[in-house]
């Protein structure tokens, strides 16, 4: 993804109201992981707030996407994020608000918002925006992949859509019903091709499809690929335009909406077809996107032999079934997937491209520089395939305790000795290049004692109660585990917090069972080839005795005997 987005300039008049091109403003967006920005290493995962800037005139409109994964309407406020957005805004700016996904997650109390409280939190965004002189637009959460709409009325549903619609009506402000727009798209327009929604819109990727996900990923219910977010951004624009006919809007809201809609760029029809009469596989559906926006062409043949992509002048574009990283032209265009045995390519008459400028736009999509960090805290060896993302915990960004190395057996620079109090914490800045809803986390620790030193561990916006039994000595290291950890592809914090007066154990490291998680400012660990597991606790050995031994972090411990190793998990190469 580029740090800067290119837009083209066009003037539109609606309902006989002409709006000056000189009017400029910022669209501030708040929301969750379905909305937020992701870095290049997460591509094609994309939030709609990351791409909606393509749909607006970059000469007039700046986008500040302040959405962050794992947040609900409540936690976004509690963390001070709404205050930060309001402080950065100016009178005349716009505030887009979308929440609901994490609000309904009753399995995570740190995020959950009682339905009776949800409208009150949404009202806080409206009040804060209006106080600053901003124009607020409420956006209902898009539907989860599948036929059941959990954000509407119904038994055991979380009616975020209905509650947001009521709040918007009471305040006479625009309501973008992304929930029903997306539900109808999935269940009406694409009713006969449900696999298309999962495989082409949501982030369900097979091995080898994208370089960032060599092993594939199964995240086909919540998060989107770039084309999914582009499609939802298009739905939002359609809803904004439809709101011009909303008779419930106040005059102030109607005037502000007219200005907003006048800055929406012209969209062009991108038709996608094949040269076969009865193609039975999946293929990118026809879209309407503005010039300069990203486009992906892909097919999944059902027994047919794909040859190449061509444009309407029969120019060859790519021999790859997934063709991405190119921009939409400033004209209606037809792309054809050519298959063996199909009709020969025939040129299709078309208009010339519109003569438009694509000016640079200042946007929050610019990637921020990683925080500086002591390189000695970055993992430099080869990580185990079982735990491909090890993180040295010896020195937090800030914490209550000391970085020590007086007990043998640690794996990195040392270990963190958290202070002996039930209020002690340590916080680490961490980056993930991929997202997972079921990641597994290992914590390596040691302490001498007779009673547990349990802790609360916060990863991103999820908090987990973790038991830490005594290991039998300060040089005897053991591991604790957290299951089903929610990780988004973004920067987040890991915080350990003691819950006993003895503080916590000495923490050596943590590791994720997914690739691409690392201390912010470092690089992802390199992962070695396939290995065999040697568990010294089980006293079972299947390995070449002359092969080197690796610890849980993949660090080479040399050719050592099992009896000379501390308790823990080790690896031998085949």
C-alpha positions, -999 to +999 in steps of 0.1 A: +000+000+000+012+034-007+018+059+021-001+085+002-032+080-018-040+096-052-073+110-058-089+128-088-108+160-089-144+163-099-171+188-090-207+175-084-239+195-077-268+178-059-303+189-057-295+222-075-270+231-047-236+240-060-208+237-034-175+256-037-144+235-044-125+257-020-143+242+010-119+217+027-124+195+057-113+164+074-133+132+079-124+117+113-133+080+116-137+060+148-143+023+150-129-011+154-108-037+134-132-037+105-125+000+100-089+006+110-056+009+090-033-021+086+004-020+075+018-035+043+027-068+059-010-075+067-021-070+030-047-078+017-063-073+051-078-038+050-104-018+070-129+004+052-116+035+068-082+027+052-097+030+017-126+053+019-104+083+011-102+071-025-139+079-028-134+116-019-118+145-037-084+146-022-080+183-030-108+191-005-110+161+019-084+147+043-091+114+061-080+108+097-087+072+104-085+069+142-102+035+143-083+008+163-089-029+165-105-046+195-123-015+208-159-010+217-178+022+220-170+022+257-133+013+256-125+037+228-137+065+252-121+050+283-087+049+266-089+086+258-091+080+220-122+100+215-107+130+233-076+127+210-098+128+179-118+158+191-086+177+200-072+171+165-104+182+148-116+216+137-151+231+134-167+220+101-150+186+101-169+153+100-170+125+125-179+090+112-188+066+141-190+028+137-192+004+167-210-028+176-186-058+168-168-057+201-197-042+220-217-074+216-188-097+226-200-108+260-172-134+262-147-105+267-159-083+297-132-058+290-150-049+257-186-058+263-213-030+265-247-038+279-274-031+252-291-006+276-258+013+278-249+013+241-271+042+230-256+064+258-221+057+246-230+065+210-246+097+222-213+107+238-196+107+204-224+130+190-222+154+220-184+156+218-185+162+180-212+188+182-194+207+210-164+210+187-186+221+157-182+188+139-209+171+118-215+135+130-225+105+108-234+072+125-225+040+106-240+007+116-217-023+118-215-043+087-230-078+088-209-107+097-204-132+069-234-155+069-271-153+067-278-144+103-277-107+111-266-105+147-267-067+147-305-064+141-336-072+161-342-108+170-338-133+199-303-131+214-292-105+188-274-073+197-295-047+179-266-022+173-282-012+140-316-004+155-301+015+185-278+036+163-307+043+139-328+056+169-300+077+182-294+092+148-331+099+143-333+116+178-304+138+169-315+145+133-282+134+119-273+111+090-275+073+095-255+051+072-271+017+073-240-003+064-255-033+083-285-038+060-266-027+029-240-054+035-266-080+046-285-075+013-252-076-007-242-110+008-277-126+010-294-111-021-269-100-047-244-128-039-270-154-027-260-180-052-223-175-047-218-175-009-182-187-013-175-155-032-182-135+000-159-156+021-130-161-003-131-127-022-144-102+003-135-116+038-100-126+048-101-163+041-069-170+022-055-202+009-018-211+011+002-193-015-024-168-026-007-138-010+030-135+000+021-122+035+002-154+042+023-183+028+003-208+049-031-191+043-054-179+070-090-187+080-106-154+091-138-156+070-164-140+093-152-106+104-121-090+087-119-080+051-096-082+022-089-050+003-118-056-022-142-063+006-134-030+023-135-011-011-170-026-016-181-014+018-167+020+012-188+021-019-219+011+001-212+039+026-210+065-003-243+052-017-259+056+018-246+091+022-261+101-012-294+084-002-295+104+030-300+136+010-336+125+008-338+119+045-366+143+056-357+138+093-324+156+090-320+190+106-313+219+082-277+220+096-272+183+090-287+186+055-264+215+045-234+197+059-244+164+042-247+183+009-212+196+012-199+161+021-217+143-008-205+170-033-170+159-026-176+122-035-157+113-066-172+100-098-173+062-099-166+041-130-180+007-138-155-021-138-170-051-156-154-085-152-162-114-175-147-146-191-143-158-226-164-189-218-201-194-224-207-214-192-181-205-166-188-222-133-160-210-111-157-179-090-147-145-105-145-109-093-179-093-096-186-060-114-178-030-092-181+008-093-149+026-081-133+060-085-103+066-107-070+058-090-085+034-065-070-002-060-085-030-079-081-068-077-090-093-104-092-129-095-107-162-106-110-196-090-116-220-119-138-251-115-119-274-138-112-248-165-076-238-175-069-201-169-045-184-193-044-146-187-062-114-179-068-089-207-084-054-209-110-043-234-082-036-259-071-072-256-038-061-239-024-088-217-023-077-180-013-108-160-010-146-162-018-148-125-052-158-114-050-132-087-040-098-102-037-069-078-018-038-071-031-018-101-053+013-102-088+019-116-087+040-148-108+071-153-133+054-175-157+025-176-137-006-184-141-044-191-116-070-180-117-105-193-104-137-178-091-158-208-095-196-206-081-223-228-108-234-253-128-202-250-135-176-276-107-154-289-103-119-274-125-093-292-118-056-286-146-038-269-154-002-279-150+023-250-147+060-242-114+077-237-102+082-201-115+114-185-089+141-182-086+142-144-059+151-120-049+127-092-035+151-066-016+139-035-038+138-005-026+141+031-042+112+049-038+091+080-028+062+058+007+075+060+027+048+079+042+060+112+078+053+120+084+025+145+094+034+180+131+033+187+142+002+207+174-013+219+184-038+192+196-062+219+159-067+227+151-079+192+152-116+185+181-123+162+181-161+159+159-186+142+126-192+159+109-225+163+080-233+138+058-241+168+065-206+183+075-185+153+072-152+171+093-150+203+095-117+222+122-108+249+104-095+280+135-085+300+130-048+295+095-033+291+088+002+278+077+010+313+071-011+344+074-017+381+105-038+387+140-044+374+157-061+344+180-088+359+203-116+347+214-132+380+195-165+375+207-188+348+186-203+321+170-171+306+169-170+268+175-134+258+190-103+274+178-113+308+144-114+325+120-089+341+117-091+379+084-075+386+080-057+419+066-075+449+032-059+451-003-067+439-004-035+418+028-041+398+027-039+360+050-039+330+040-028+295+055-037+261+049-023+226+042-050+202+034-052+164+015-078+146+016-081+108-013-106+107-045-110+127-059-141+144-089-147+166-075-180+181-038-173+186-019-192+213+006-175+236+034-190+257+049-173+287+083-185+300+088-178+337+105-190+369+101-184+407+107-202+439+079-205+464+049-226+476+020-206+463+009-194+428+018-160+416-011-155+392-013-125+369-036-107+345-021-105+310-035-079+286-028-085+249-042-058+226-076-051+242-082-086+257-073-094+293-066-130+305-062-145+340-031-167+339-020-192+366+017-193+374+025-222+397+059-224+414+086-238+392+107-252+420+136-226+418+147-193+403+168-211+377+140-237+369+120-223+340+086-234+330+058-222+306+023-210+310-002-207+281-031-185+270-056-199+245-077-182+219-060-148+221-075-121+198-047-104+178-052-077+152-028-067+125-016-035+141+005-020+169-008-029+203+004-033+239+011-063+261+008-057+298+015-080+327-001-072+360+004-089+394-025-100+414-007-111+447+013-092+473+043-113+462+041-097+427+047-121+399+072-146+386+103-136+367+092-133+331+117-144+305+098-142+272+065-147+255+059-163+221+030-164+197+021-195+176+016-172+146+041-155+124+048-118+123+045-107+159+074-088+173+086-059+196+077-026+179+108-013+162+122-048+156+117-072+127+098-104+126+118-135+136+132-158+110+117-193+113+138-224+108+126-254+088+106-284+101+118-298+134+110-326+158+100-319+194+120-331+223+102-328+257+126-333+286+097-335+310+085-367+292+119-382+289+113-393+253+140-387+228+137-392+190+166-374+174+201-376+161+223-374+192+249-355+172+224-328+161+224-294+178+197-287+204+174-257+202+154-241+231+118-229+228+130-197+211+149-216+185+183-207+200+211-232+193+223-247+227+249-269+210+252-307+212+242-312+249+228-341+268+192-341+279+202-344+316+221-312+313+191-292+301+167-273+324+131-285+324+113-272+293+107-278+256+136-283+232+140-291+195+163-312+174+168-309+137+160-339+115 
